[in-house]
Amino acid sequence: MTRRTPLLLQIAPGDPRPINRQIVDGVRRLIASGELPVGAALPSVRGLAQQLTVNPNTVAKAYSELSAEGWLDARAGLGLFVAPPRQRLSKAEVERRLEEAVQRFVGDVIALDVPADRVLERVADELAQLAPKRSA
């Protein structure tokens, strides 16, 4: 039997994103950073729902989206596994999502009245923390 990799996800009740979006974003981040390696088995829908104390349908919806985007592979009778890296999104979709994320980020940060160089420094630090995990 395949050993399931626990997902270290947290659901934030105050987060404006729906719960399934928080799960999708969290799993994407774990995969992109290398914390969830290729081939890692994910918890069952019911298992993750119990861990996060959310409705199993919410987890199923998140897993379905991740599978459709190519982040996860479903293996009949075995469960869900982290898929090998490949171009998951078209270049146009990557650009659209980047633009959306930047606009959302800038909208959140602008009200903090933090100098732009400090914001850029923090973003660079966060990205740098992920880079070693991805190449390991």
Backbone bond lengths (Angstrom), bond angles and torsions (degrees), N, CA, C in turn:
res aa  C-N    CA-C-N  psi(-1)  N-CA   C-N-CA  omega(-1)  CA-C   N-CA-C  phi
1 M - - - 1.459 - - 1.526 108.93 -
2 T 1.293 116.87 140.58 1.461 123.00 -177.20 1.523 110.31 -76.84
3 R 1.326 115.04 133.97 1.453 119.88 178.05 1.536 109.07 -78.63
4 R 1.296 116.07 129.17 1.461 122.51 -179.08 1.526 110.07 -82.84
5 T 1.313 116.28 137.46 1.454 122.22 177.28 1.525 108.52 -86.80
6 P 1.339 118.00 122.98 1.466 118.27 178.30 1.527 109.82 -67.04
7 L 1.314 115.51 141.54 1.461 120.05 177.81 1.514 108.92 -98.54
8 L 1.312 116.07 121.23 1.452 120.92 179.26 1.522 108.64 -89.69
9 L 1.320 114.48 75.61 1.456 122.12 179.98 1.512 109.49 -112.96
10 Q 1.304 115.53 148.99 1.457 120.91 173.62 1.515 107.95 -128.87
11 I 1.307 114.87 137.56 1.449 121.42 176.60 1.521 107.10 -100.54
12 A 1.334 115.36 126.25 1.467 120.71 -178.86 1.529 108.83 -100.98
13 P 1.331 117.43 113.56 1.466 120.17 -178.65 1.530 113.11 -59.35
14 G 1.327 118.60 -30.70 1.461 121.76 -178.68 1.520 113.87 -83.58
15 D 1.324 116.81 -6.05 1.465 121.36 -179.18 1.526 109.20 -68.63
16 P 1.335 117.79 132.01 1.467 119.21 -179.27 1.537 113.17 -70.45
17 R 1.339 117.67 -16.39 1.465 120.19 178.80 1.524 110.06 -73.90
18 P 1.330 117.68 144.82 1.466 119.68 174.75 1.532 109.88 -61.61
19 I 1.313 116.80 159.11 1.466 121.39 -176.61 1.525 111.24 -60.54
20 N 1.342 117.78 -42.96 1.463 118.46 -179.60 1.527 110.99 -62.75
21 R 1.337 118.70 -33.03 1.462 122.38 177.63 1.527 109.65 -68.33
22 Q 1.335 117.48 -39.25 1.466 120.57 177.19 1.530 110.49 -62.14
23 I 1.328 116.41 -39.62 1.471 120.28 178.65 1.526 109.74 -66.23
24 V 1.322 117.69 -47.76 1.468 121.91 179.51 1.525 109.76 -57.57
25 D 1.326 117.18 -50.12 1.466 120.98 -178.82 1.528 111.45 -62.04
26 G 1.326 116.56 -40.39 1.465 120.32 -179.94 1.520 112.33 -65.64
27 V 1.331 117.35 -43.85 1.466 120.65 179.44 1.527 110.01 -66.92
28 R 1.322 117.47 -42.15 1.471 120.26 176.89 1.523 110.69 -56.53
29 R 1.326 115.75 -44.95 1.468 119.91 -178.48 1.535 110.66 -64.11
30 L 1.328 117.26 -42.30 1.464 120.60 179.10 1.528 111.38 -63.09
31 I 1.326 116.87 -39.17 1.467 120.44 178.82 1.524 110.38 -71.20
32 A 1.323 117.01 -47.96 1.467 121.03 -177.71 1.522 112.13 -61.80
33 S 1.333 117.15 -33.57 1.462 120.53 -178.93 1.528 112.35 -81.97
34 G 1.322 117.04 -11.51 1.459 120.14 -178.46 1.515 113.75 90.26
35 E 1.320 117.61 -1.79 1.460 120.34 178.65 1.532 111.17 -66.81
36 L 1.317 116.27 -28.45 1.470 122.41 171.86 1.521 106.36 -110.69
37 P 1.333 118.29 101.88 1.459 120.32 -176.05 1.528 112.47 -75.67
38 V 1.317 115.48 161.84 1.463 121.47 176.06 1.524 108.45 -55.98
39 G 1.329 115.20 133.96 1.460 120.57 178.83 1.513 114.50 90.66
40 A 1.325 117.58 -9.20 1.469 120.21 179.72 1.525 109.32 -65.46
41 A 1.322 115.47 136.16 1.462 121.06 178.48 1.520 109.38 -85.44
42 L 1.317 115.97 131.72 1.468 120.73 179.33 1.522 110.28 -88.91
43 P 1.330 116.28 157.86 1.469 119.03 176.42 1.528 109.92 -61.84
44 S 1.319 115.38 155.43 1.464 119.55 175.95 1.521 109.43 -63.78
45 V 1.312 115.69 163.84 1.464 120.89 177.14 1.523 109.24 -56.34
46 R 1.309 116.14 -49.27 1.463 120.65 -178.62 1.530 111.26 -63.77
47 G 1.346 116.28 -40.77 1.465 120.22 -179.48 1.519 112.64 -62.81
48 L 1.345 116.41 -45.95 1.461 119.38 179.82 1.522 110.80 -69.11
49 A 1.330 116.76 -37.22 1.470 120.14 178.12 1.523 110.50 -60.89
50 Q 1.324 116.97 -41.37 1.468 120.19 177.69 1.519 110.98 -66.75
51 Q 1.327 116.57 -42.68 1.467 120.81 179.71 1.524 111.13 -59.04
52 L 1.336 116.13 -43.47 1.464 120.78 -175.56 1.525 112.80 -91.72
53 T 1.322 116.36 -4.51 1.470 123.41 -174.55 1.529 111.36 51.67
54 V 1.336 114.06 55.25 1.459 121.31 176.42 1.529 108.19 -129.19
55 N 1.315 115.93 169.73 1.448 121.97 179.03 1.533 109.77 -68.82
56 P 1.336 118.42 134.81 1.471 120.23 178.33 1.526 113.30 -56.70
57 N 1.335 117.98 -30.81 1.465 120.27 178.05 1.530 111.38 -62.72
58 T 1.329 116.72 -32.17 1.465 121.68 178.72 1.524 109.68 -66.53
59 V 1.334 116.90 -43.90 1.465 121.11 178.58 1.530 109.84 -67.15
60 A 1.325 116.85 -41.73 1.462 120.70 179.89 1.527 110.54 -60.42
61 K 1.323 116.98 -40.93 1.466 121.40 178.48 1.531 110.49 -63.38
62 A 1.331 117.15 -43.12 1.467 121.17 179.02 1.525 110.63 -64.63
63 Y 1.323 117.25 -46.63 1.465 120.98 179.16 1.530 110.58 -61.39
64 S 1.324 117.21 -39.08 1.457 121.43 179.57 1.529 110.67 -62.29
65 E 1.323 116.46 -43.86 1.462 120.44 178.67 1.530 110.96 -63.62
66 L 1.327 116.74 -43.95 1.463 120.87 179.55 1.524 111.36 -63.82
67 S 1.317 117.23 -36.82 1.470 121.25 177.42 1.522 110.41 -67.97
68 A 1.325 116.39 -44.13 1.464 120.86 -179.52 1.528 111.71 -62.30
69 E 1.328 116.74 -33.16 1.466 120.98 179.81 1.525 112.77 -83.69
70 G 1.337 117.59 -6.24 1.456 120.64 177.57 1.516 115.59 91.16
71 W 1.320 117.54 8.51 1.468 120.43 178.06 1.527 111.13 -76.72
72 L 1.331 116.75 -31.96 1.465 122.15 -176.80 1.523 110.25 -124.25
73 D 1.333 115.22 148.82 1.463 122.15 173.17 1.520 107.71 -112.64
74 A 1.327 116.22 131.88 1.461 121.41 174.83 1.519 108.05 -93.97
75 R 1.324 115.58 129.49 1.468 120.53 177.38 1.521 107.07 -117.41
76 A 1.318 115.47 119.16 1.466 121.72 -175.20 1.524 110.95 -52.16
77 G 1.312 115.23 124.94 1.459 121.60 177.43 1.517 115.08 78.73
78 L 1.326 117.50 -6.93 1.465 120.79 -177.05 1.518 113.38 -113.58
79 G 1.331 117.01 -31.77 1.457 119.98 179.02 1.514 112.64 119.59
80 L 1.323 114.97 -157.23 1.465 122.32 -177.66 1.519 110.34 -107.72
81 F 1.334 114.81 140.69 1.455 121.73 -177.84 1.524 109.16 -134.39
82 V 1.335 116.29 152.56 1.462 121.01 176.86 1.523 107.52 -66.84
83 A 1.323 115.34 127.28 1.466 122.03 -178.17 1.526 110.89 -79.40
84 P 1.323 116.73 153.52 1.465 119.58 174.35 1.525 110.01 -62.47
85 P 1.335 117.37 150.12 1.468 119.59 -179.19 1.524 111.26 -63.50
86 R 1.291 114.43 140.93 1.454 122.11 173.98 1.518 107.12 -161.22
87 Q 1.300 116.09 170.37 1.461 118.81 177.63 1.520 107.15 -68.41
88 R 1.322 115.56 106.31 1.457 120.37 -174.59 1.525 112.24 -86.39
89 L 1.316 116.10 -28.31 1.464 120.79 -176.71 1.522 109.57 -129.58
90 S 1.309 115.73 150.71 1.463 119.65 175.95 1.531 108.61 -66.46
91 K 1.324 116.19 160.83 1.467 120.16 178.32 1.520 110.36 -60.39
92 A 1.321 116.54 -38.62 1.468 120.23 179.68 1.533 110.53 -64.10
93 E 1.324 116.43 -40.28 1.466 119.81 179.79 1.528 110.58 -69.61
94 V 1.318 117.40 -37.58 1.470 121.13 176.06 1.522 109.26 -59.90
95 E 1.324 117.17 -47.12 1.462 121.09 -179.72 1.530 111.68 -63.55
96 R 1.335 116.36 -41.16 1.458 120.23 179.89 1.530 110.59 -62.85
97 R 1.331 115.91 -44.73 1.463 119.53 -179.20 1.524 111.56 -69.09
98 L 1.327 116.95 -37.52 1.462 120.09 177.28 1.520 110.05 -61.92
99 E 1.316 116.32 -46.45 1.464 120.96 179.51 1.529 110.62 -59.62
100 E 1.314 116.08 -45.09 1.461 120.96 179.67 1.535 111.34 -61.95
101 A 1.334 116.07 -44.30 1.466 120.62 -179.27 1.531 111.16 -65.86
102 V 1.321 116.68 -42.18 1.469 120.43 179.82 1.527 110.26 -64.24
103 Q 1.307 116.92 -44.43 1.464 120.33 179.82 1.534 110.83 -61.50
104 R 1.313 116.42 -43.66 1.471 120.82 178.62 1.530 110.57 -63.48
105 F 1.338 115.82 -44.39 1.460 121.48 -179.72 1.529 111.10 -62.33
106 V 1.312 116.51 -48.70 1.465 121.00 -179.18 1.531 109.96 -61.65
107 G 1.318 116.74 -40.86 1.467 120.27 177.80 1.524 112.38 -60.47
108 D 1.333 116.46 -36.90 1.464 120.43 178.87 1.528 111.78 -74.77
109 V 1.334 116.49 -39.00 1.465 121.32 -172.71 1.526 112.75 -80.43
110 I 1.299 117.64 -31.86 1.473 121.19 -174.17 1.519 111.60 -57.88
111 A 1.316 117.31 -35.46 1.466 121.12 -178.78 1.528 112.68 -73.39
112 L 1.321 117.86 -12.84 1.471 121.18 -178.70 1.525 112.19 -79.38
113 D 1.324 117.16 -15.52 1.453 122.55 -179.99 1.530 111.66 57.01
114 V 1.338 115.28 46.39 1.458 122.21 177.42 1.523 107.24 -104.59
115 P 1.335 117.81 136.90 1.466 119.54 179.64 1.528 111.61 -57.36
116 A 1.324 115.85 143.28 1.466 121.84 -176.98 1.522 112.04 -56.45
117 D 1.335 118.08 -38.79 1.458 119.54 -178.96 1.528 111.32 -65.01
118 R 1.313 117.65 -33.43 1.466 121.43 177.27 1.537 110.30 -69.59
119 V 1.314 116.43 -40.22 1.470 120.75 177.83 1.527 109.64 -62.45
120 L 1.328 116.43 -47.60 1.465 120.52 -179.95 1.524 111.44 -62.20
121 E 1.314 116.37 -38.19 1.470 121.36 178.14 1.530 110.55 -62.04
122 R 1.325 116.70 -44.76 1.475 121.17 -179.80 1.526 111.37 -65.34
123 V 1.330 116.68 -41.47 1.467 120.06 178.45 1.529 109.53 -63.51
124 A 1.323 117.19 -44.97 1.471 121.22 178.33 1.521 110.88 -60.42
125 D 1.332 117.59 -40.76 1.471 121.38 178.21 1.531 111.09 -61.58
126 E 1.324 116.39 -45.01 1.470 120.45 -179.95 1.522 111.26 -62.66
127 L 1.326 116.59 -44.57 1.456 120.16 179.30 1.533 110.72 -65.05
128 A 1.322 117.38 -38.55 1.459 121.42 179.08 1.524 111.84 -64.31
129 Q 1.328 117.21 -34.16 1.465 120.34 178.76 1.535 110.83 -66.42
130 L 1.316 117.28 -30.69 1.452 120.86 179.39 1.519 112.72 -79.84
131 A 1.321 117.18 -32.76 1.461 122.12 -175.33 1.534 113.98 -56.43
132 P 1.346 120.50 -45.95 1.466 119.12 -178.79 1.539 112.36 -63.57
133 K 1.309 117.37 -33.30 1.455 120.77 -179.18 1.527 110.74 -69.05
134 R 1.329 116.01 -34.96 1.466 119.74 -177.87 1.516 111.13 -71.32
135 S 1.321 117.69 -34.71 1.456 120.01 -176.17 1.519 112.67 -90.17
136 A 1.334 117.38 -8.49 1.466 120.70 -178.01 1.509 111.56 -72.08
